[in-house]
Amino acid sequence: MLYPERFEVIVVGGGHAGTEAALAAARMGSRTLLLTHNIETLGQMSCNPSIGGIGKGHLVREVDALGGAMALATDEAGIQFRTLNGSKGPAVRATRAQADRSLYKAAIRRRLETQQNLTLFQQAVEDLTLAGDRVTGVVTQLGIRFEADAVVLTTGTFLSGLVHVGLTNHPAGRAGDPACVGLAARLRELKLPVGRLKTGTPPRLDGRSIDFSVMEEQPGDDPVPVFSFMGTVAMHPRQLPCWITHTNAGTHELIRNSLDRSPMFSGVIEGVGPRYCPSIEDKVVRFSAKDSHQVFLEPEGLDTPEIYPNGISTSLPFDVQLAVVRSIRGLQNAHILRPGYAIEYDYFDPRGLHASLETRAIGGLFFAGQINGTTGYEEAAAQGLLAGVNAARAARNDAPWIPGRDQAYLGVLVDDLVTQGVTEPYRMFTSRAEYRLSLREDNADLRLTEAGRALGLVDDVRWARFEAKREAVSRERERLRNTWVNPRLTGAAALESLLGKVPAEAHRLDELLRRPGVDYAGLMGLEGVGPAVADAEVAFQVEVQVKYQGYIERQKDEVSRREQLESLWLPADLDYQAVRGLSVEVRQKLERHRPETLGQASRIDGMTPAAISLLLVHLKRGGGLAGNARLAGGTR
Amino acid sequence: MAIVRLSGPHAETIAEAVAGKLPAVRTARLALFRDESGEPFDQGLILRFQAPASYTGENLVEFHCHGGAVPRQALVQRCVSLGARVAEPGEFSLRAFLNGRLDLAQAEAVADLIDADSGSAARAAMRSLQGDFSGRVAKLMAGLVDLRVLLEAAIDFPEEELDVLREYQVRERLQQALADVASVRESARLGRVLRDGIQVVLVGPPNVGKSSLLNRLAGETVAIVTDIPGTTRDTVRCELVLDGVPVHVTDTAGLRESSDPVERIGMERTRSAARGADVLLVMTEAGASAPRQNPEGLPPEALQIQVESKADLLPAEAASPPAGVLRVSAHTGHGLDALRQAILNAAGWREGAGEGLFLARQRHLDALDTACRHLATALEFEGPTVDLVAEELRLAHRSLEAVGGRMSADALLGEIFSRFCIGK
């Protein structure tokens, strides 16, 4: 049957990408349908129950600034909060939280169920309906047809999933579901290039069988960090510590003796696993000189004894898993609740996407999350939000919103995906961001709330609070710029203890704050300089902005120098054979990637400046520059 | 001997028409070169290279013919009549660059070789061409990459059990990297002195003998010399080579109060020439009572050599010049060797420095300077600023990438296009 109501946006999948996509489209006022094969698993954390970390925490704050759910849900579900890199500088500081699995799911589900314009429906999707090269809707398992202007697929690892435990393997969880097979077959027909990736999980342990007394306790931070701009410590449930133990020579011996039964080392697994998250057998083989590795024991929730031993992900046979676990200090009697496993799955080469996350092959069809070769809840949520926004905009014939690399980690993420593709599951790191000093967790609100407001993602309450903070920051910076400290009027002793010596002349407060070793609180302690702003967030923001000012300005220069390259659009039908002087290797790369701008081309791995120069020469000779003004004006 | 080189898809066809059967690839053969009617007009060697293993990356044939103008012209004309065209200056190198046979530093070295001023410069260009400079920069970059790897690991993987910053002596490595970059920079700076030469400007009051000194240095009459003060109204230049280094000497109008508008324009030119000087020769007359002073309107930071002229007119018992002042005579040549050495010293040239240098361009120097500055800043940080140290390293790395010609496409374009004729 044809479902009687028509939607503007349909989101397929209820994971972290799907829920943010559906919420974003609905917040923007689009009639949105979220289709999931199981409403009970909406917002499920299927792997490690932790949110944030370096680079990832940055993404969570950005999703939050755009009105997304992840940060607030974490504030409601987090049972341990820490700030990482606290001593390495504000740009690389990041928040990480351990979340209670069921509280998190409940927090997400409540938001979905109370979101205006959003309809939930439990049905697996069997097929897409197309008209030419545009998507027109989906068909579910029961044959129900839903029509929409745009469809966002966030189907995770379902494509040809294969779970390995030892040398035995079986098609992944949803194999019995005919809809997935149908959708997978349909997607294959689209001839999108497909790659294969691998990821793994450790065996889960029963906390009641663990001797924590011999382990190092890792408490959360005090004061407790908060994730969302709108969050408070009062939202947090009861807090729990994590625990640290280590593998030992005996553990490694066990693993080495069992490698012949490892699907990784016996060649059964073809997919590429992430280098930054190796299995324990991988660590033992590759770093054979190290006779001990850390294992973090992370609680999965307040009301469950289940423990996630982070650091021993494995696909060894169960008997080896049990022996390995029990060889570890404090785990001698541990009971495994669920065996660890590796999963191989297909992904679509993200170079087949526009930067809006719309597929190049099918108009109105968007991909977000693991289907694009990424890993991680945060990466999925960020893409989901972007795909939801652009699906809603596509439904109204609005141009897509594409955040720049200088604006957000979200911009870095999609630009990396669509220009470089992936060779392993893509995870965010701060070193991927050349404008890292500008893209901080602490200023995610200042970078994105305004854009979010313009897009229709940010509600009145958040907007009012944001404006108040922005105003307070700019007022205080103004005051620091206009207030002078005169060494003849301010106490010499206080000045000396703050600055090391008494300055000869009068200085502006912001000049003094810029000096190494001087902080806002210390500066405000000087006689006649206060009062300091009361809001600690504002004070911190002022301090960071003043201290980083020189660097931020330099990065802005860099951005504007690159703008020319970024705004030179390469025609979609550019004949690279006709560009004189390109090496075969470079030509093949360009043909495979089909970059949309010269800026994207310059970031393709292995691209030489000579090649970029040749492209520019080619364009200037008339091989496409004429159309450029139109293109550049029309699409951005 | 002259070499005529054909490059491009039709090189072999044309060569075959001139010289008959071609030798095997990468071998030479003796052949008769024949005109349209089949008459031989010269005899010589013919060498054959095939794409992509040739200098330009294209099919390439070389004729080694007799060096006289007549046989050379005949050969070129014969090739042109068969469809070849005379190459633009630097076009072979341009094609080599475009076909990925040369990196940018090498391509520029070829351009330098073409317009090198002196033998030392040509040797330095050759060294650049062989990739010495690129090689040393690549080594510097590898060092920086190592450091960046450490810092980025410390930032992106804080939960690993590594105290990278202490364990791997990041500070010591940073200091080493800075020293390495600075050492390449010094070689490159002297290389630039070799390429661009030393700009020497003569200034001083009228009739102090500037033009006589210029003529003496040049060994010929390039400036009109009279005993009338103010004879030199405009700047006069000559080129010399000292210890293999090109030196450009500029004589200027004497500086004095004058109401003559022509002379005043000349003095303005003097000041502008002096502003571009690497070395300023400030001349006074030996035994003159007037105290030496910094002539007005000259850049005080320019390297100055105080010179007393007309030493031959001094009585034999005259006192020695004050320390740091050279006494010369353009008439007898007295003190000129010391002056030549002083010029080289002032420009930072050491004896035998021509060995091991790279021919660097201002662009290379700027990049190495920038890298030095960022590394020095990185060393200044203390406390919780790993993010800023990492940023300085990124910037240092990026500036070197511009030398290797590997990343910053945009900035290089103008340079490439100004050197090579592309896309009319």
Interface residues (C-beta under 8 A of the other chain):
Chain A: I54 G55 L84 N85 G86 S87 K88 G89 P90 A91 V92 Y276 Q294 F296 F429 T430 S431 E434 R436 L437 P516 G517 Y551 R561 R562 Q564 L565 R580 G581 S583 S602 T608 P609 A610 I612 S613 L614 L616 V617 K620 R621
Chain B: F97 L98 N99 G100 L104 E152 A154 I155 D156 F157 P158 E159 E160 E161 F381 E382 G383 P384 T385 V386 D387 L388 A390 E391 R394 G405 R406 M407 S408 A409 D410 L412 L413 I416 I422 G423
